[in-house]
Amino acid sequence: MATFPIFDKKKEPFPVDDLWLQEREPYFGHELEGVQRDPVSGKSKKRTDRCKQKHRTDLKLDEWAKFDYFSKTNVNDLLGIDVAYPVSPQIDRVHQSRLSVQQFIDNYERPAVPCIITGCADKWRARKEWSFESFSKSYGNTPLKCGEDDEGYKVKVKTKYFLKYMYHQRDDSPLYLFDSSFDEREETKSLCDHYSPPKYFREDLFRLVGEKRRPPYRWFLIGPRRSGTCVHIDPLATSAWNTLLRGRKRWILFPPETSKTLVKGKHHKLPGEDDEAIDYFLKMLPRIKAEGRAKNLKYIEFIQYPGDTIFLPGGWWHGVLNIDDTVAVTQNFCDSVNFPLVWRKTRKGRKKMAVKFLEQLKIHYPKLAEMAIQMNISDGFVMRQKNKKKRKNDGSTGGTANISDDSNGNGNTQPDDDEEKLKRGKHSREHNTDAKINVSGNNSDSSSSSSSSSSSSSSSDSDGGY
């Protein structure tokens, strides 16, 4: 079982960090002050109501606020007593100027230890320009994904309607805008110029298979207060980074070896309760912690602030709750360090892509290709094969041999959680498909579907954007 030195740290009183407070102040102004927000009405309400009906068919419209969290909870409730300190002693927080790439690999990525890196977004245009006002002005008429229907298809709404909904909403667990195809649309692809992956996350091995074949991997997120995602593991054992530009997020992390039954806490859900992120953090998580005291449950809980970049190693359970109205960008990645874990998941969860991936690795990263081949041999794994018959000069037609999918070398397929999610068709925020529900008020979005739509996600226990 892996050990994580960070859990051995002694919890001490939070020391005042003036430099951090100065960094925080420009992004914690009037936007976070309590203001009267009347219920949303008019066209915005009609559009977002249709989204709600598609996204959660199990709820009537008047049940979206049945627990009245809007009135019964405040910021301190959302922050949580145990994590209300500005900086959590449970997780390292280091400025990028004092952390080299090699130090990051040695101290965090290779031992799979989460951390918070500050300063990565200091020079991004997004840090200053990604305000709700600018989104409304520049991208107001652009439909973006804010949910999924029961079949896993996208539910979209124009940005201007969503922003008005976000400002006025009183829902217990609001709609969450998380879009993975913003980089492919003419109207929004310029957002990619407003930020760049931090220096620690530049290697991107999945790029070798091409944008259309690779799984969705980056998301633009606008999360209203009280929205979030329940505990899940990211797909294909990929690691992730998440940079917050506006608002605050509360995170809970559990090590990979932690029991799924324990961290999900479904047995702690009482009759009549919901199982959205807000319910998980306010009701189920305290019960999980109580149960975990006798089981030596280890977890990391902290608050993410504007400008913070979270490094999340592959395999870690994590859930997120938006404390304020938030804006963030996140990407999942496969690099040379996490490649062994990602390869074992990819060869089973994305079998066609794995064939192309291995071909490209042989050309560009021969050492990694050899590693993948040796892992296959060691595990008794047989790759999907497409053996084309050679064309003969006598006019005979070519064809393809039978395709073999085998994870144990004996002809029997052993699907993992990723593959099972694909078969069921119902995915999380990583689901990407041409089919969608357009509630933007017109049919002009029919040409804006993702070019990577043929690559449905092999999501593993993923519940939503964060």
C-alpha positions in Angstrom: 0.0 0.0 0.0 1.3 3.4 -0.9 2.2 5.8 1.8 1.8 9.6 1.6 4.1 11.6 3.9 1.7 14.5 3.7 -0.7 12.6 6.1 2.0 12.6 8.8 2.0 16.4 9.0 0.9 17.8 12.4 -1.9 20.2 12.1 -0.8 23.6 13.5 -2.5 27.0 13.8 -2.6 28.9 10.5 0.2 31.5 10.3 -0.8 34.8 8.8 0.8 35.2 5.4 0.7 38.8 4.3 2.0 38.0 0.8 -0.8 35.6 0.2 -3.4 38.1 1.5 -2.0 40.7 -0.9 -2.3 38.3 -3.8 -5.9 37.4 -2.8 -7.2 40.9 -2.2 -7.7 42.0 -5.9 -9.9 39.0 -6.5 -11.9 39.2 -3.3 -13.8 42.4 -3.6 -17.4 43.3 -4.0 -18.2 40.2 -6.1 -18.2 38.1 -2.9 -20.2 40.5 -0.8 -23.8 39.4 0.1 -26.3 41.1 -2.2 -30.0 40.7 -2.7 -30.6 38.4 -5.6 -34.2 38.2 -6.7 -35.4 35.0 -8.4 -34.6 34.7 -12.1 -37.5 35.5 -14.5 -38.3 36.1 -18.1 -36.6 34.4 -21.1 -33.6 33.3 -19.0 -36.0 31.4 -16.7 -37.7 29.7 -19.6 -34.4 28.6 -21.1 -32.8 27.4 -17.9 -36.0 25.7 -16.8 -35.9 23.6 -20.0 -32.3 22.7 -19.2 -33.3 21.6 -15.7 -36.1 19.4 -17.1 -33.7 17.7 -19.4 -30.8 17.4 -16.9 -32.8 16.0 -14.0 -36.0 14.2 -15.0 -36.4 12.9 -11.5 -37.1 16.4 -10.2 -40.0 18.7 -10.8 -39.1 22.4 -11.3 -40.3 23.4 -7.9 -38.2 20.6 -6.3 -34.9 22.1 -7.3 -35.0 24.2 -4.1 -36.9 21.8 -1.8 -34.2 21.9 0.9 -33.9 25.7 0.7 -30.1 25.7 1.0 -30.2 29.2 -0.4 -31.7 30.5 2.9 -30.5 27.9 5.3 -26.8 27.9 4.5 -24.2 30.6 4.5 -20.6 30.8 3.3 -19.3 29.4 6.5 -21.5 26.3 6.1 -20.2 25.8 2.6 -16.6 26.3 3.7 -16.8 23.8 6.5 -15.4 24.3 10.0 -12.5 22.0 9.6 -11.2 23.7 6.4 -12.1 27.4 7.1 -8.5 28.4 7.4 -7.2 30.3 4.4 -4.5 27.8 3.9 -4.8 24.1 4.8 -1.9 22.4 6.6 -3.0 19.1 5.0 -1.6 20.0 1.5 1.5 21.7 0.3 1.1 25.2 -1.1 4.1 26.5 -3.1 4.8 29.3 -5.5 5.8 28.4 -9.0 8.9 30.6 -8.7 10.2 28.3 -5.9 9.4 25.0 -7.6 11.3 23.7 -10.6 9.8 21.1 -13.0 12.2 18.5 -11.7 11.3 19.3 -8.1 7.7 19.0 -8.9 8.2 15.6 -10.5 10.3 14.3 -7.6 8.2 15.7 -4.7 4.7 15.5 -6.1 4.1 13.8 -9.4 6.1 10.6 -9.1 5.0 9.9 -5.5 1.5 10.9 -6.5 1.0 13.6 -3.9 -1.5 16.4 -4.6 -0.4 20.0 -4.1 -1.4 23.6 -4.7 0.8 25.7 -6.9 0.4 29.5 -6.9 1.5 32.1 -9.4 1.0 29.9 -12.5 -1.8 32.2 -13.8 -0.2 35.6 -12.8 0.5 36.5 -16.4 -2.6 34.9 -18.0 -5.1 37.2 -19.7 -7.7 35.0 -18.2 -6.7 36.1 -14.7 -7.9 39.6 -15.4 -10.3 39.2 -18.3 -12.4 36.2 -17.3 -15.1 38.1 -15.5 -18.8 37.4 -15.7 -19.3 40.8 -17.4 -16.9 40.1 -20.2 -18.4 36.6 -20.8 -21.8 38.1 -21.2 -20.5 40.8 -23.6 -18.2 38.6 -25.7 -19.9 35.2 -25.6 -23.4 35.9 -24.5 -25.1 34.3 -27.6 -22.8 31.3 -27.6 -24.5 28.0 -26.4 -22.4 26.1 -24.0 -23.0 22.8 -22.1 -24.6 23.0 -18.7 -25.8 19.4 -18.2 -26.8 16.1 -19.8 -30.0 14.3 -20.3 -30.8 10.7 -19.2 -29.2 9.4 -22.4 -25.9 11.2 -21.7 -26.5 13.8 -24.5 -25.5 17.4 -24.0 -27.9 20.0 -22.8 -26.9 23.5 -23.9 -27.9 27.1 -23.1 -26.7 30.5 -24.3 -24.1 32.0 -22.0 -26.1 35.1 -21.3 -29.1 33.1 -20.0 -26.8 31.0 -17.9 -25.1 34.0 -16.3 -28.4 35.6 -15.4 -29.6 32.3 -14.0 -26.4 32.0 -11.9 -26.7 35.4 -10.4 -30.4 35.0 -9.4 -30.7 31.2 -8.8 -31.8 29.8 -5.5 -31.5 26.1 -6.4 -30.1 23.6 -3.9 -27.7 22.2 -6.5 -27.6 24.6 -9.5 -26.9 23.8 -13.1 -23.1 23.8 -13.8 -21.6 25.1 -17.1 -18.7 22.8 -18.1 -17.8 22.8 -21.7 -15.2 20.7 -23.4 -15.6 21.9 -27.0 -15.0 25.6 -26.4 -11.6 25.3 -28.1 -13.3 24.0 -31.4 -15.9 26.7 -31.9 -15.1 29.8 -33.8 -16.8 32.0 -31.3 -15.0 30.7 -28.2 -11.7 29.2 -29.4 -9.9 32.5 -28.6 -10.3 31.6 -24.9 -7.4 29.2 -25.5 -5.2 32.2 -26.1 -6.0 33.6 -22.6 -4.1 30.9 -20.8 -1.4 28.2 -21.2 -0.7 25.0 -19.3 1.7 25.6 -16.4 5.2 24.5 -17.0 4.7 21.3 -15.0 2.0 20.0 -17.4 3.4 20.8 -20.9 3.9 17.1 -21.9 0.8 15.8 -23.5 1.2 12.3 -24.9 -2.5 11.9 -26.0 -1.9 14.6 -28.6 -0.1 11.9 -30.7 -3.5 10.3 -31.6 -4.9 13.6 -32.8 -7.7 15.9 -31.5 -10.5 13.9 -33.1 -9.5 10.6 -31.7 -8.4 11.6 -28.2 -10.8 11.7 -25.2 -12.1 15.1 -24.1 -9.4 16.6 -21.9 -9.9 20.3 -21.2 -12.9 22.1 -19.8 -14.1 25.7 -19.3 -16.1 25.9 -16.1 -18.6 28.4 -14.7 -19.9 27.1 -11.4 -22.7 28.8 -9.4 -22.6 28.8 -5.6 -23.6 25.4 -4.2 -22.9 23.6 -7.5 -20.1 21.0 -7.6 -19.3 17.4 -8.2 -19.6 14.3 -6.0 -16.5 12.2 -5.3 -15.2 10.4 -8.4 -12.0 9.3 -10.1 -10.9 10.9 -13.4 -11.0 8.6 -16.5 -8.1 6.5 -17.8 -6.0 7.1 -14.7 -5.0 10.5 -16.1 -3.8 13.2 -13.8 -5.3 16.7 -13.9 -4.6 20.3 -13.1 -7.2 22.9 -12.3 -6.7 26.7 -12.1 -9.3 28.9 -10.5 -9.8 32.4 -11.8 -12.9 33.6 -9.8 -14.5 32.6 -6.5 -13.5 29.7 -4.1 -13.8 26.0 -4.3 -13.8 23.4 -1.5 -12.1 20.1 -2.3 -12.1 16.7 -0.6 -9.4 14.2 -1.7 -9.0 10.5 -0.8 -6.0 8.3 -1.7 -6.5 5.8 -4.5 -6.5 2.8 -2.1 -9.5 4.1 -0.2 -12.6 2.0 -0.4 -15.1 3.1 -3.0 -18.0 2.2 -0.8 -16.6 4.3 2.0 -15.8 7.5 0.0 -19.0 7.4 -2.0 -21.0 7.0 1.3 -24.2 5.8 -0.4 -25.1 3.9 2.7 -25.1 7.2 4.6 -27.8 8.8 2.4 -31.0 8.9 4.4 -34.5 8.6 3.0 -35.6 11.8 1.4 -32.1 13.2 1.0 -30.5 14.0 -2.4 -27.0 12.9 -3.5 -25.8 16.0 -5.2 -22.4 17.7 -4.3 -24.0 20.1 -1.8 -25.7 17.1 0.0 -22.4 15.2 0.0 -20.4 17.9 1.6 -23.0 19.1 4.1 -24.6 15.8 5.1 -22.8 12.7 3.9 -19.2 13.8 4.3 -19.5 14.3 8.1 -21.0 10.8 8.4 -18.2 9.4 6.3 -15.6 11.0 8.5 -17.3 9.7 11.6 -17.3 6.1 10.2 -13.7 6.6 9.0 -12.3 7.4 12.5 -12.3 3.8 13.4 -10.9 2.8 10.0 -8.0 5.2 9.9 -9.6 7.1 7.0 -7.1 9.5 5.3 -8.2 12.5 3.4 -7.1 16.0 2.3 -9.6 18.8 2.5 -8.8 22.4 1.6 -10.1 25.6 -0.1 -8.9 26.7 -3.5 -8.6 30.4 -4.1 -8.3 32.6 -7.3 -5.0 32.0 -8.9 -4.5 28.6 -7.3 -3.6 25.6 -9.5 -4.4 22.2 -8.1 -2.3 19.2 -9.1 -4.4 16.0 -8.8 -2.6 12.7 -9.4 -4.4 10.0 -11.3 -6.4 7.6 -9.2 -7.2 10.0 -6.4 -10.9 10.2 -5.4 -12.0 13.9 -5.3 -15.1 16.0 -5.0 -15.6 19.7 -5.3 -18.1 22.3 -4.0 -18.3 25.8 -5.3 -18.4 28.2 -2.4 -19.0 31.3 -4.6 -19.8 31.8 -8.3 -16.6 30.5 -9.9 -14.7 30.4 -13.1 -12.0 27.8 -13.8 -10.1 26.0 -16.5 -8.9 22.4 -16.1 -7.1 19.8 -18.2 -6.4 16.0 -17.8 -3.1 14.7 -19.1 -0.9 11.7 -19.8 2.8 12.2 -19.6 5.9 10.1 -19.1 5.5 9.9 -15.4 1.9 8.6 -15.2 2.2 6.7 -18.5 2.3 3.2 -16.9 -1.0 3.7 -15.1 -2.7 5.4 -18.0 -1.6 2.8 -20.5 -3.2 -0.1 -18.5 -6.5 1.8 -18.5 -6.3 3.1 -22.1 -5.6 -0.3 -23.7 -8.8 -1.6 -22.1 -11.0 1.5 -22.0 -10.1 2.9 -25.4 -9.0 -0.1 -27.4 -9.0 1.5 -30.9 -7.2 4.6 -29.7 -4.7 2.4 -27.9 -3.6 0.9 -31.2 -3.0 4.3 -32.8 -1.4 5.5 -29.5 1.2 2.6 -29.5 2.0 3.2 -33.2 2.8 6.8 -32.6 4.8 6.1 -29.4 7.0 3.8 -31.4 7.8 6.7 -33.7 8.1 9.6 -31.2 8.7 7.9 -27.8 10.3 4.5 -28.5 11.2 3.9 -24.8 7.6 4.4 -23.7 6.4 2.1 -26.6 8.8 -0.6 -25.4 7.5 -0.1 -21.9 3.9 -0.6 -23.1 4.9 -3.7 -25.0 6.6 -5.2 -22.0 3.6 -4.4 -19.8 1.3 -6.2 -22.2 3.6 -9.2 -22.2 3.9 -9.2 -18.4 0.1 -8.8 -18.0 -0.8 -11.3 -20.7 -2.7 -8.6 -22.5 -3.4 -9.0 -26.2 -3.9 -5.7 -28.1 -6.8 -5.2 -30.5 -5.5 -6.2 -34.0 -6.6 -5.2 -37.5 -4.6 -7.5 -39.8 -5.4 -6.4 -43.3 -5.0 -9.1 -46.0 -2.6 -8.2 -48.7 -4.1 -7.3 -52.1 -3.1 -9.7 -54.8 -2.5 -8.7 -58.4 -5.1 -11.2 -59.6 -7.8 -8.9 -58.5 -8.8 -10.5 -55.2 -10.3 -8.2 -52.7 -8.7 -7.3 -49.4 -10.3 -7.5 -46.0 -9.6 -7.4 -42.3 -9.1 -10.3 -40.0 -11.1 -10.9 -36.9 -10.4 -8.4 -34.2 -9.3 -9.8 -30.9 -9.9 -8.0 -27.6 -8.3 -9.8 -24.7 -7.1 -8.5 -21.4 -5.8 -11.8 -19.9 -4.3 -13.6 -22.9 -6.9 -16.4 -23.0 -9.5 -14.9 -25.2 -11.8 -13.6 -22.5 -12.4 -9.9 -22.3 -12.3 -8.4 -18.8 -13.8 -4.9 -19.1 -13.0 -2.4 -16.4 -15.2 0.5 -15.1 -14.2 2.7 -18.0 -15.4 0.3 -20.6 -18.7 -0.4 -18.7 -19.4 3.3 -18.6 -19.1 3.4 -22.4 -21.4 0.5 -22.9 -24.1 2.0 -20.7 -23.8 5.3 -22.7 -24.5 7.5 -19.7 -21.4 9.4 -18.8 -20.4 12.4 -16.7 -18.9 15.8 -17.8 -16.4 13.9 -20.0 -19.2 12.6 -22.3 -18.8 14.2 -25.8 -21.2 13.5 -28.6 -22.8 15.1 -31.7 -26.3 14.6 -30.3 -27.4 17.4 -27.9 -30.4 19.3 -26.6 -30.4 22.9 -27.7 -32.3 25.2 -25.4 -30.7 28.4 -26.6 -33.9 29.6 -28.3 -32.8 28.9 -32.0 -31.4 26.2 -34.2 -28.2 28.0 -35.0 -26.1 25.7 -32.9 -26.4 22.7 -35.2 -23.0 23.3 -36.7 -21.1 23.8 -33.4 -20.9 20.2 -32.3 -17.5 18.9 -31.1 -15.2 17.6 -33.7 -14.1 14.9 -31.2 -17.6 13.7 -30.8 -16.8 10.3 -32.0 -14.6 9.8 -29.0 -17.1 9.1 -26.2 -15.5 9.3 -22.8 -14.4 6.3 -20.9 -15.3 8.0 -17.7 -14.5 6.3 -14.4 -16.9 7.2 -11.7 -16.9 10.8 -12.8 -19.9 12.8 -11.8 -19.4 16.3 -13.0 -17.2 19.2 -13.8 -15.2 20.9 -11.2 
